[in-house]
C-alpha cells in the first residue's frame, strides 16, 4: 500500500474501514452505556425502595412519639388522681382512728360503770346482811 498513490478511492477505502471500526467501537460503547443505564435504573429503584421504607419508618416513629406523649399525659393524670386518692384515704384513716379511739374510751368507761354498778349491788347486799346481823344481835 505504500506504493499506491493517495487517491480518492484509496482514501474512501481507508475511511470506510475506519468508519466500520469506529461504528463497531461506538456500538460497543453504546452497549456498555445501556448496561450502565440499566444498573443505574436498578440502583435508583433500590434507592426509591429505601426512601419508601424510611418514609414509613419515619411515619411510624412520629406515631410512636405521639403515642408515648399520650401515655405520658395519661400517666400524669393517673398520678394526680392517685395523689388525690392517697390524701382522701389518709383523711379517712385519721377519721377512723379517731372514731376507734372514741369507741375504746367508751368501752372503758362502760366497763368502769359496770364495775361500779356491781360494787354498788355488793354494797347493798352487804348492808342488808349487816342489818340482818344487827337484827339478830339486837333482837
N, CA, C and O of each residue as an XYZ file, in Angstrom:
556
protein
N       0.812     -1.160      0.000
C       0.000      0.000      0.000
C       0.872      1.246      0.000
O       0.433      2.316     -0.421
N       2.032      1.117      0.443
C       2.916      2.258      0.440
C       3.214      2.703     -0.976
O       3.538      3.865     -1.220
N       3.102      1.785     -1.892
C       3.367      2.124     -3.269
C       2.170      2.735     -3.939
O       2.311      3.402     -4.964
N       1.014      2.530     -3.400
C      -0.196      3.057     -4.022
C      -0.200      4.567     -3.880
O       0.249      5.113     -2.872
N      -0.684      5.195     -4.848
C      -0.790      6.639     -4.785
C      -2.038      6.985     -3.993
O      -3.046      6.279     -4.025
N      -1.931      8.080     -3.295
C      -3.055      8.506     -2.484
C      -4.061      9.118     -3.437
O      -3.862     10.188     -4.012
N      -5.130      8.394     -3.570
C      -6.193      8.858     -4.439
C      -7.472      8.888     -3.641
O      -7.513      8.445     -2.493
N      -8.493      9.402     -4.239
C      -9.790      9.496     -3.586
C     -10.299      8.105     -3.284
O     -10.880      7.887     -2.220
N     -10.106      7.175     -4.165
C     -10.596      5.825     -3.935
C      -9.865      5.170     -2.780
O     -10.463      4.427     -2.002
N      -8.563      5.444     -2.665
C      -7.791      4.875     -1.555
C      -8.268      5.514     -0.259
O      -8.475      4.824      0.740
N      -8.438      6.801     -0.273
C      -8.891      7.492      0.921
C     -10.301      7.026      1.305
O     -10.600      6.860      2.487
N     -11.150      6.819      0.320
C     -12.503      6.364      0.571
C     -12.480      4.981      1.192
O     -13.228      4.695      2.127
N     -11.621      4.129      0.668
C     -11.495      2.784      1.201
C     -10.981      2.840      2.636
O     -11.504      2.141      3.503
N      -9.967      3.659      2.899
C      -9.412      3.772      4.246
C     -10.459      4.338      5.212
O     -10.612      3.864      6.338
N     -11.169      5.360      4.742
C     -12.195      5.945      5.585
C     -13.332      4.960      5.825
O     -13.905      4.933      6.914
N     -13.661      4.161      4.833
C     -14.711      3.155      5.008
C     -14.331      2.142      6.065
O     -15.166      1.769      6.889
N     -13.059      1.676      6.059
C     -12.593      0.730      7.066
C     -12.555      1.353      8.443
O     -12.918      0.744      9.450
N     -12.096      2.606      8.444
C     -12.042      3.330      9.715
C     -13.448      3.564     10.259
O     -13.689      3.453     11.462
N     -14.363      3.885      9.364
C     -15.755      4.119      9.769
C     -16.378      2.843     10.320
O     -17.117      2.888     11.303
N     -16.086      1.712      9.697
C     -16.640      0.433     10.166
C     -16.114      0.103     11.549
O     -16.869     -0.321     12.424
N     -14.803      0.298     11.749
C     -14.221      0.012     13.060
C     -14.741      1.000     14.103
O     -15.020      0.623     15.241
N     -14.869      2.258     13.710
C     -15.372      3.280     14.629
C     -16.824      3.000     14.973
O     -17.209      3.128     16.136
N     -17.640      2.621     13.999
C     -19.046      2.296     14.268
C     -19.155      1.095     15.190
O     -20.003      1.071     16.083
N     -18.307      0.100     14.982
C     -18.324     -1.087     15.843
C     -17.956     -0.692     17.275
O     -18.560     -1.142     18.248
N     -16.932      0.174     17.360
C     -16.498      0.609     18.691
C     -17.603      1.427     19.368
O     -17.865      1.248     20.557
N     -18.254      2.330     18.610
C     -19.355      3.108     19.166
C     -20.513      2.198     19.580
O     -21.166      2.441     20.595
N     -20.759      1.164     18.804
C     -21.806      0.203     19.183
C     -21.462     -0.473     20.498
O     -22.330     -0.687     21.344
N     -20.164     -0.816     20.669
C     -19.727     -1.421     21.929
C     -19.911     -0.435     23.094
O     -20.391     -0.784     24.173
N     -19.502      0.818     22.819
C     -19.629      1.837     23.869
C     -21.104      2.068     24.196
O     -21.473      2.184     25.365
N     -21.953      2.133     23.150
C     -23.393      2.297     23.385
C     -23.951      1.130     24.193
O     -24.779      1.334     25.081
N     -23.510     -0.079     23.897
C     -23.980     -1.254     24.637
C     -23.562     -1.148     26.105
O     -24.330     -1.490     27.004
N     -22.329     -0.666     26.338
C     -21.859     -0.504     27.709
C     -22.674      0.578     28.430
O     -23.037      0.419     29.596
N     -22.956      1.680     27.721
C     -23.785      2.726     28.323
C     -25.184      2.196     28.647
O     -25.768      2.545     29.673
N     -25.708      1.352     27.763
C     -27.020      0.762     28.045
C     -26.963     -0.099     29.310
O     -27.881     -0.078     30.130
N     -25.856     -0.867     29.458
C     -25.691     -1.681     30.666
C     -25.579     -0.787     31.916
O     -26.181     -1.064     32.953
N     -24.784      0.299     31.783
C     -24.619      1.222     32.911
C     -25.958      1.872     33.238
O     -26.321      2.000     34.407
N     -26.707      2.290     32.182
C     -28.023      2.872     32.419
C     -28.940      1.893     33.133
O     -29.678      2.273     34.042
N     -28.891      0.623     32.718
C     -29.731     -0.393     33.360
C     -29.342     -0.538     34.833
O     -30.212     -0.664     35.694
N     -28.036     -0.519     35.125
C     -27.573     -0.632     36.511
C     -28.001      0.589     37.325
O     -28.429      0.462     38.472
N     -27.878      1.790     36.711
C     -28.330      2.999     37.402
C     -29.826      2.925     37.678
O     -30.276      3.302     38.760
N     -30.589      2.451     36.721
C     -32.028      2.317     36.935
C     -32.315      1.342     38.084
O     -33.209      1.569     38.899
N     -31.544      0.264     38.128
C     -31.694     -0.715     39.213
C     -31.351     -0.073     40.559
O     -32.070     -0.252     41.543
N     -30.238      0.681     40.592
C     -29.818      1.359     41.826
C     -30.865      2.392     42.225
O     -31.216      2.495     43.400
N     -31.366      3.161     41.256
C     -32.404      4.142     41.555
C     -33.656      3.457     42.123
O     -34.305      3.982     43.028
N     -33.979      2.294     41.584
C     -35.115      1.541     42.116
C     -34.892      1.152     43.572
O     -35.792      1.260     44.405
N     -33.664      0.692     43.866
C     -33.339      0.341     45.257
C     -33.398      1.583     46.158
O     -33.901      1.522     47.280
N     -32.888      2.690     45.660
C     -32.909      3.927     46.449
C     -34.350      4.366     46.683
O     -34.704      4.786     47.785
N     -35.182      4.268     45.643
C     -36.597      4.611     45.818
C     -37.242      3.717     46.872
O     -38.023      4.186     47.699
N     -36.908      2.419     46.838
C     -37.430      1.494     47.847
C     -36.978      1.878     49.248
O     -37.751      1.809     50.204
N     -35.707      2.288     49.358
C     -35.204      2.721     50.667
C     -35.925      3.976     51.147
O     -36.274      4.090     52.322
N     -36.147      4.922     50.224
C     -36.889      6.131     50.601
C     -38.288      5.774     51.092
O     -38.775      6.356     52.061
N     -38.936      4.818     50.425
C     -40.270      4.408     50.876
C     -40.212      3.809     52.270
O     -41.045      4.103     53.128
N     -39.199      2.952     52.482
C     -39.061      2.338     53.803
C     -38.777      3.395     54.864
O     -39.381      3.385     55.937
N     -37.854      4.308     54.558
C     -37.546      5.368     55.522
C     -38.770      6.231     55.774
O     -39.006      6.652     56.906
N     -39.543      6.499     54.745
C     -40.753      7.300     54.912
C     -41.722      6.587     55.847
O     -42.283      7.202     56.754
N     -41.919      5.277     55.623
C     -42.802      4.511     56.507
C     -42.266      4.484     57.928
O     -43.017      4.649     58.890
N     -40.949      4.273     58.053
C     -40.346      4.247     59.394
C     -40.476      5.599     60.088
O     -40.747      5.666     61.287
N     -40.284      6.659     59.337
C     -40.421      7.988     59.919
C     -41.861      8.241     60.364
O     -42.101      8.819     61.424
N     -42.809      7.803     59.545
C     -44.219      7.947     59.909
C     -44.513      7.150     61.179
O     -45.165      7.649     62.096
N     -44.027      5.906     61.226
C     -44.237      5.084     62.414
C     -43.561      5.708     63.634
O     -44.106      5.684     64.738
N     -42.370      6.265     63.422
C     -41.659      6.915     64.524
C     -42.499      8.060     65.080
O     -42.662      8.174     66.295
N     -43.029      8.907     64.206
C     -43.833     10.035     64.676
C     -45.105      9.543     65.372
O     -45.547     10.138     66.355
N     -45.686      8.467     64.865
C     -46.875      7.906     65.514
C     -46.519      7.383     66.908
O     -47.266      7.578     67.867
N     -45.368      6.716     67.004
C     -44.934      6.207     68.309
C     -44.647      7.349     69.280
O     -44.995      7.268     70.459
N     -44.016      8.406     68.789
C     -43.734      9.559     69.650
C     -45.041     10.146     70.171
O     -45.156     10.457     71.356
N     -46.022     10.299     69.289
C     -47.315     10.843     69.727
C     -47.983      9.895     70.715
O     -48.580     10.338     71.696
N     -47.885      8.591     70.461
C     -48.468      7.620     71.388
C     -47.807      7.680     72.754
O     -48.483      7.620     73.781
N     -46.492      7.797     72.764
C     -45.769      7.891     74.039
C     -46.165      9.173     74.774
O     -46.321      9.164     75.995
N     -46.328     10.270     74.041
C     -46.757     11.519     74.680
C     -48.131     11.355     75.311
O     -48.365     11.803     76.433
N     -49.051     10.701     74.571
C     -50.386     10.488     75.131
C     -50.300      9.620     76.386
O     -50.984      9.882     77.375
N     -49.454      8.583     76.341
C     -49.294      7.719     77.513
C     -48.711      8.506     78.691
O     -49.141      8.335     79.832
N     -47.734      9.364     78.407
C     -47.149     10.164     79.482
C     -48.184     11.110     80.084
O     -48.246     11.275     81.303
N     -48.996     11.729     79.227
C     -50.052     12.613     79.733
C     -51.037     11.828     80.587
O     -51.448     12.283     81.654
N     -51.409     10.651     80.111
C     -52.351      9.807     80.858
C     -51.737      9.385     82.194
O     -52.417      9.366     83.220
N     -50.447      9.049     82.169
C     -49.773      8.661     83.412
C     -49.753      9.836     84.392
O     -49.942      9.646     85.594
N     -49.524     11.049     83.879
C     -49.557     12.224     84.753
C     -50.942     12.398     85.371
O     -51.068     12.682     86.563
N     -51.987     12.224     84.546
C     -53.353     12.346     85.062
C     -53.619     11.282     86.126
O     -54.199     11.568     87.174
N     -53.190     10.058     85.845
C     -53.391      8.974     86.818
C     -52.608      9.239     88.099
O     -53.091      8.951     89.194
N     -51.404      9.785     87.965
C     -50.610     10.099     89.150
C     -51.307     11.156     89.990
O     -51.327     11.058     91.217
N     -51.877     12.164     89.345
C     -52.604     13.198     90.080
C     -53.817     12.605     90.794
O     -54.105     12.940     91.943
N     -54.522     11.714     90.088
C     -55.683     11.075     90.728
C     -55.243     10.230     91.908
O     -55.885     10.241     92.958
N     -54.139      9.488     91.737
C     -53.645      8.644     92.825
C     -53.237      9.499     94.022
O     -53.497      9.133     95.168
N     -52.597     10.640     93.756
C     -52.219     11.532     94.858
C     -53.457     12.008     95.603
O     -53.474     12.037     96.834
N     -54.506     12.388     94.849
C     -55.758     12.814     95.479
C     -56.385     11.700     96.289
O     -56.873     11.925     97.397
N     -56.373     10.482     95.730
C     -56.931      9.341     96.460
C     -56.143      9.056     97.729
O     -56.725      8.751     98.770
N     -54.821      9.155     97.648
C     -53.998      8.921     98.833
C     -54.334      9.926     99.934
O     -54.441      9.562    101.105
N     -54.500     11.188     99.549
C     -54.843     12.204    100.553
C     -56.196     11.891    101.175
O     -56.359     11.980    102.392
N     -57.174     11.523    100.334
C     -58.505     11.219    100.863
C     -58.468      9.985    101.762
O     -59.121      9.962    102.806
N     -57.719      8.971    101.371
C     -57.612      7.764    102.196
C     -56.940      8.098    103.524
O     -57.346      7.595    104.572
N     -55.919      8.939    103.482
C     -55.255      9.343    104.733
C     -56.235     10.053    105.655
O     -56.261      9.786    106.856
N     -57.043     10.958    105.099
C     -58.041     11.674    105.902
C     -59.031     10.681    106.488
O     -59.375     10.767    107.667
N     -59.495      9.729    105.664
C     -60.464      8.727    106.152
C     -59.842      7.863    107.250
O     -60.499      7.575    108.251
N     -58.589      7.448    107.078
C     -57.942      6.634    108.100
C     -57.804      7.418    109.402
O     -57.989      6.865    110.486
N     -57.481      8.697    109.295
C     -57.395      9.519    110.502
C     -58.753      9.576    111.196
O     -58.840      9.479    112.420
N     -59.807      9.733    110.402
C     -61.159      9.784    110.962
C     -61.522      8.450    111.620
O     -62.102      8.430    112.706
N     -61.179      7.336    110.961
C     -61.452      6.010    111.530
C     -60.661      5.818    112.818
O     -61.183      5.267    113.787
N     -59.406      6.267    112.840
C     -58.607      6.163    114.064
C     -59.245      6.949    115.211
O     -59.299      6.470    116.343
N     -59.729      8.163    114.911
C     -60.377      8.967    115.958
C     -61.637      8.259    116.465
O     -61.871      8.192    117.672
N     -62.434      7.739    115.552
C     -63.665      7.047    115.967
C     -63.334      5.807    116.795
O     -63.989      5.524    117.799
N     -62.320      5.080    116.365
C     -61.922      3.879    117.102
C     -61.456      4.252    118.510
O     -61.795      3.576    119.481
N     -60.683      5.324    118.616
C     -60.249      5.786    119.939
C     -61.462      6.137    120.804
O     -61.495      5.807    121.990
N     -62.451      6.798    120.219
C     -63.674      7.158    120.949
C     -64.401      5.902    121.424
O     -64.868      5.840    122.561
N     -64.494      4.901    120.545
C     -65.172      3.647    120.911
C     -64.432      2.956    122.048
O     -65.051      2.461    122.991
N     -63.111      2.925    121.956
C     -62.324      2.271    123.018
C     -62.526      3.001    124.346
O     -62.704      2.367    125.386
N     -62.497      4.327    124.308
C     -62.728      5.096    125.531
C     -64.126      4.814    126.088
O     -64.304      4.661    127.296
N     -65.113      4.746    125.191
C     -66.485      4.471    125.638
C     -66.570      3.097    126.275
O     -67.234      2.926    127.297
N     -65.908      2.126    125.687
C     -65.948      0.772    126.258
C     -65.276      0.753    127.627
O     -65.738      0.080    128.548
N     -64.180      1.501    127.747
C     -63.504      1.542    129.048
C     -64.402      2.197    130.096
O     -64.480      1.734    131.234
N     -65.080      3.278    129.702
C     -65.991      3.944    130.634
C     -67.147      3.021    130.985
O     -67.563      2.947    132.141
N     -67.668      2.311    129.972
C     -68.766      1.383    130.216
C     -68.327      0.283    131.168
O     -69.072     -0.109    132.066
N     -67.110     -0.212    130.965
C     -66.596     -1.260    131.852
C     -66.478     -0.719    133.276
O     -66.809     -1.418    134.233
N     -66.012      0.508    133.419
C     -65.894      1.094    134.749
C     -67.276      1.282    135.383
O     -67.452      1.019    136.572
N     -68.236      1.726    134.607
C     -69.597      1.892    135.123
C     -70.172      0.544    135.539
O     -70.813      0.414    136.582
N     -69.928     -0.447    134.700
C     -70.438     -1.778    135.010
C     -69.834     -2.282    136.324
O     -70.533     -2.852    137.162
N     -68.519     -2.063    136.491
C     -67.859     -2.461    137.736
C     -68.433     -1.682    138.913
O     -68.655     -2.246    139.984
N     -68.677     -0.375    138.716
C     -69.231      0.462    139.759
C     -70.627     -0.021    140.145
O     -70.948     -0.071    141.332
N     -71.447     -0.369    139.187
C     -72.794     -0.879    139.466
C     -72.708     -2.193    140.241
O     -73.479     -2.431    141.172
N     -71.777     -3.023    139.849
C     -71.613     -4.303    140.543
C     -71.187     -4.071    141.996
O     -71.674     -4.725    142.918
N     -70.262     -3.118    142.172
C     -69.822     -2.803    143.530
C     -70.978     -2.243    144.362
O     -71.107     -2.586    145.537
N     -71.807     -1.400    143.784
C     -72.962     -0.842    144.481
C     -73.925     -1.963    144.904
O     -74.467     -1.971    146.009
N     -74.107     -2.894    143.982
C     -75.000     -4.010    144.303
C     -74.434     -4.818    145.469
O     -75.168     -5.256    146.355
N     -73.117     -5.003    145.450
C     -72.491     -5.749    146.546
C     -72.598     -4.975    147.872
O     -72.803     -5.569    148.931
N     -72.456     -3.651    147.799
C     -72.585     -2.823    148.998
C     -74.000     -2.939    149.546
O     -74.197     -3.072    150.754
N     -74.986     -2.886    148.651
C     -76.380     -3.011    149.095
C     -76.576     -4.367    149.770
O     -77.211     -4.460    150.820
N     -76.025     -5.416    149.160
C     -76.148     -6.756    149.730
C     -75.478     -6.810    151.096
O     -76.028     -7.364    152.047
N     -74.284     -6.230    151.182
C     -73.575     -6.217    152.464
C     -74.358     -5.437    153.519
O     -74.430     -5.851    154.676
N     -74.939     -4.313    153.120
C     -75.729     -3.516    154.063
C     -76.929     -4.332    154.559
O     -77.292     -4.277    155.734
N     -77.524     -5.075    153.652
C     -78.665     -5.900    154.059
C     -78.211     -6.989    155.024
O     -78.907     -7.295    155.992
N     -77.072     -7.559    154.766
C     -76.554     -8.604    155.656
C     -76.205     -8.020    157.027
O     -76.455     -8.631    158.066
N     -75.608     -6.793    156.996
C     -75.261     -6.148    158.265
C     -76.536     -5.879    159.049
O     -76.563     -6.117    160.256
N     -77.564     -5.405    158.426
C     -78.817     -5.114    159.099
C     -79.418     -6.412    159.665
O     -79.963     -6.449    160.768
N     -79.291     -7.469    158.856
C     -79.825     -8.725    159.332
C     -79.064     -9.212    160.555
O     -79.648     -9.719    161.512
N     -77.739     -9.046    160.501
C     -76.911     -9.451    161.643
C     -77.208     -8.568    162.863
O     -77.274     -9.057    163.991
N     -77.384     -7.276    162.627
C     -77.702     -6.366    163.717
C     -79.067     -6.730    164.316
O     -79.292     -6.630    165.522
N     -79.954     -7.149    163.433
C     -81.277     -7.531    163.902
C     -81.208     -8.788    164.745
O     -81.983     -8.920    165.692
N     -80.348     -9.681    164.454
C     -80.211    -10.892    165.233
C     -79.524    -10.613    166.560
O     -79.890    -11.159    167.601
N     -78.556     -9.780    166.496
C     -77.772     -9.462    167.696
C     -78.629     -8.588    168.609
O     -78.665     -8.835    169.814
N     -79.260     -7.664    168.127
C     -80.041     -6.714    168.918
C     -81.399     -7.276    169.255
O     -82.060     -6.741    170.145
N     -81.797     -8.192    168.679
C     -83.114     -8.605    168.790
C     -83.604     -9.666    169.513
O     -84.811     -9.908    169.513
